[in-house]
Amino acid sequence: MLSDFGVKVRQLRESKGIAREEFCGDETELSVRQLARIEAGKSVPTLNKVLYISQTLGVSVGELADNNFYDLPSRYKELKNMLLRIPTYGDNERIKKRESYIDEILLKFYDSLPEEEKLIVDCLQSKFDVHFSANVNFGEEILNDYFDQVQRKKVYQINDLLLIELYLTCFASSESYEGIYTIERYDSLLSCLLSQKKLSTEVYFTLNNILLSHVDVAFKLEKKNFIERIITKSNEIMTDIHDFQKRPILSLVEWKYFIYFEKNWSKAEAACQQAILFADLIGDSYLQEKLKEEWKNDST
């Protein structure tokens, strides 16, 4: 935990005559709400926010934090990694495991986590709730608090991507394209997602998951150009990070594209066979069967 960090930040900021709004600028790195919570001792800042605050105040990190950083528990990091990387594909056993991971985090770690880590957990849980209930209310409180900040960014980190994924999940469940769920906002977000470059392996992996997991919205809206760009981007990401766990899903997207936009059943069938082959190579028999069922539905 950072000793008296919030008190020092507030005292230094006020001594320099800097208002919170001025301190946070365009709020892409730190929002006024987040700064207020940090100064009140209600939120533990991440290292990135500590660095931003120290640079803005013109002091060293050690002066603010006494060189005492909060270290995330290894078990929490393990659980978070499994939540971010292991897909469920509607498999009840995997869904139960996922729920157990969330429950363990909430029970053992949540209360002491930095705000950005809490946000990751909240986004993952809310996305799950919205997906299975089709009720956007489970996600809108988080979106109301954080989404404006994300929309001002041009380069995304994990938290930003998870907020965008929550938005896309709510968008897919929304009854109409109005309010915050407009086609224009969807187009803008997807364009920004597809323009991301030179990201870390972890961020690229999450970006690829989001693009492939929510491509059904692009099909529903008949966004042919976006689907083509998603296919290209996903291939680029997997080649760049040397991780092909999502290759079966990309082949699924390709076969859907060949059916709906090119009406080319031979290409679609070839992509289907490739999807099943890749599922076999990664040892996912459940996914293999789901792909076979999906092809049967498409071809009848």
N, C-alpha and C positions, 0 to 999 in steps of 0.2 A: 504494500500500500504506500502511496506517496504521502509523506509526513507533512501535514499542514499545507499541502500544495495549493488548494483553492484559496486559502486565506492570503498566502503570499502573492498569488496572481492578482487577486482583487486589490490588495494594498499597492502593488507596483503599478497596476493599470490606473488606479485612481490618482496616485502620486504624479503620474505623467499626464493627467488630465485627458485620458482617452476614454470616450464613451464606448459601451459594448458594441454598438452598431458600427462605429468606426474601426474598432479592434477587429471585428469579424469580416469587414469588407464585403465581398460578394457572397460570403457564407459558403463558398465551395469547400473550404477546409474546416471551418468551424462555424456553427450557427450561433446566433445570439442566445437561443434557448439552451444549447449545450454549454456555452460559456457560463451562463447563469447557474446551471446545475453544478458545474465543476467548482465555481467559486463558493457555492453554498455547501460544498462537501457532500452533495447528493449523487455525484457521478465520478467514477474513477476514469481518468482520461487514458487513452491508448498512447503508445510511444509517439506515434505520428502527430497526435494533437499536442503532446508535451513539447515536441520539437517546434511545431508551429507557434505555440504560445511563447516559448523562450525566445525565438527569433523575432517575433513581433514586439516583445518587451525589450529586446536588446540585451539579454542577460544569458548566462550559460545555463544549461539544463541542471547542472549540479547545484546552482544557487537556488533554483526553484524546488528541486526534487530531492535534495540531499543524496543524490546518486542512488536512490532506493526505489527501484522500479517493481511494479507488480508483475510477478511471473505467473503465467497461466498454468494451472495444474496439468500435468502430462495426461492424466486420464480424461480431463475435459477436452484437451486437444485431440485425443484419440477418438472420442465420441463425436466431436464436431466434424472431424475428417470423414468418419463413416457416414454421417448424415449428408455431407456435401457430395460424397463420391459414389455411394452405393445406391443404384436405382431400384425402385420396387416393381415397376412394370405391372402394377395391380396384383402382385403376388401376396396373398394374405399372410404368409409366413414372414416375408420381408417387411410388410407393413407393421406387423406386430413387433418385429425387432426394432424398427424405426421408432415406434411409440415408446419402447422400453429405453432407447437411447435418450429421447427427449425427457422422459420421466426421471431418469438418473441425473441428467443435467439440472433439471428444475429442483430436484430434491437435494443434491449435494453441492452444486456449484453456482447456481444462478445468482443468488443474492450478493455474492462477493465479486461478480464479474464486472469488468469495465463496461461502460455504457455501450460501446460499439460491439462488444461481444454479446451483451444482452440483446442488442438489436438483431444480430445474426440468429440467435435462438428464437426470438419473437417472429422474425420473418419466416423461418422454416416451419414453425408451428402454425402460423396464420395461413401460409400457403397450403398446408395440408388440410386445415379446417375449411378453407374456401373451396378447395378442389372437391372434397367429399360431400360438402353441404350445398355447393353452388350459391352460397350466401356471402355476398361481397362485404357485409358488415364485419366479418371476422378480420378483414384486412384493412378496412378504410381508416381506422383510428391511427394505425402506423403510417399509412400513406399521407394522412393529413398532417402528421407531425414532421415527416422527413422528406416527402417526395419532391417538394419544391426545390430543396437543396440539391437533390440528385439531378434534376433537370437543368441546372445551371452548369453542370460539369461536362467536360469534353472527354476526359480520361477516367475510366471507372476502376474502382477497387472492389474487393469481395462484397462489402456492405452495399455498395451502390448497385451491384449486379443482383443481389438478393432482393433489394427493394424493387428493382425493375421486374424481377421475376414475379414478385408478389403482385405488382401492378398488372402484369400480363395475365396472371391467374384470375385476378378480379375482372379484367377486361373480358376474358373468355366467358365468365359467368354473368356478366352484366346483361340486363334485360334490354338495354338500348344504348346506342352510341351517342351519349350526351353527358353533360357535366364534365367530369375528369376523363371519361371513357370515350373520347372522340377519335375518329379515324385519323385526323390530322396529328394528334398527339401520338397515336400508335405508329404512324409513318415516321415521325421525327425520332422516336425512341429506337425503332428498328434500324433506321439509317445510322444513328450514332453507334449502336451496338456493332453493326457490320463494319464500321470504320475504325474500330479499335485496333491498335498495333503495338508491338513491342511490349507486351504484358508479361508478367511472371507466369510460370507454369501453372500455378494454382489458379490464378485469375483466368487464364486462357481455358483451363479445364472447365471452370464454372461457366464461362461465356459459351462454350460449345454446348454444354448441357442445356442452357437456357434456349439457345437458338433451336436446337433439335426438339426440345420438350414442348415448345410453343409454336412450332411451325404449322400446326393444325389451324391456328387463327389465320395465318397467311393464306392457307388453302380456302378457308371459309370466305375470306374477303376477296379471293381470286387475285392475290398479289403475286402474279407470275414472276415478275422481276425480283421481288424479295426472295422468293423461293429459290430461284437460280443463284442469287447471291449467298443465301444460306448454305446451299450445297457446296459452293466454291469455298466459302469461308470455313466451313466445318472441315473440309479436306485440308485446307491450309493449316488449320490449328492442329489437327491430329498429326500431320506430317512434322510440324514444327516442334511439338512437345513429345513426339514418339509415343503417343498413347492412343490405342485404337479400340478402346472398350466400347465406344459409341458407334463404331463402324457398322454394326448391324442396323442401328436406327437410321444412320445416314442412307444406307441402301434401301431401307423402307421408304424414306422420303423420296429417293430417286424413283422407285417404282410407282409411287403415287403420282409423281410429276409426269412420268411417261404416260400414265393412264389418263389423267385429267387434262393435260395440256397438249400432249402430242398424239394421244390415241394410239400409241405404239405398244401393243401387247407383247410383242417379242422382246423388246427392250425391258419392259416392266417385269416379265417373267425372269429374264436374266438377272435383273437387279434383285428380285426375290430370292433366287437361288444363291446369290452372293450374300444376301442378308442371313440366310439360314446357315450358310457355310461359316461366316464370321461368328455367329452365335455359338456354333459348335467349337470353333477354335478357342473362344474365350471360356468354354466350359459351362455355358448357360443353357441348360436343357429346357428350363421353363420358358425362356425367351424364344427358343427354337419353336416350341409348340404354339406360342402366341403368334409368331410370324406366319406359321403354316395356316392357322385359323384365319388370320387377317387376309392372306392371299385367297383362301377359299371364299371368303365373303366378297372380295373384290372381283373375283372371276366368275361368280355365279349370277 
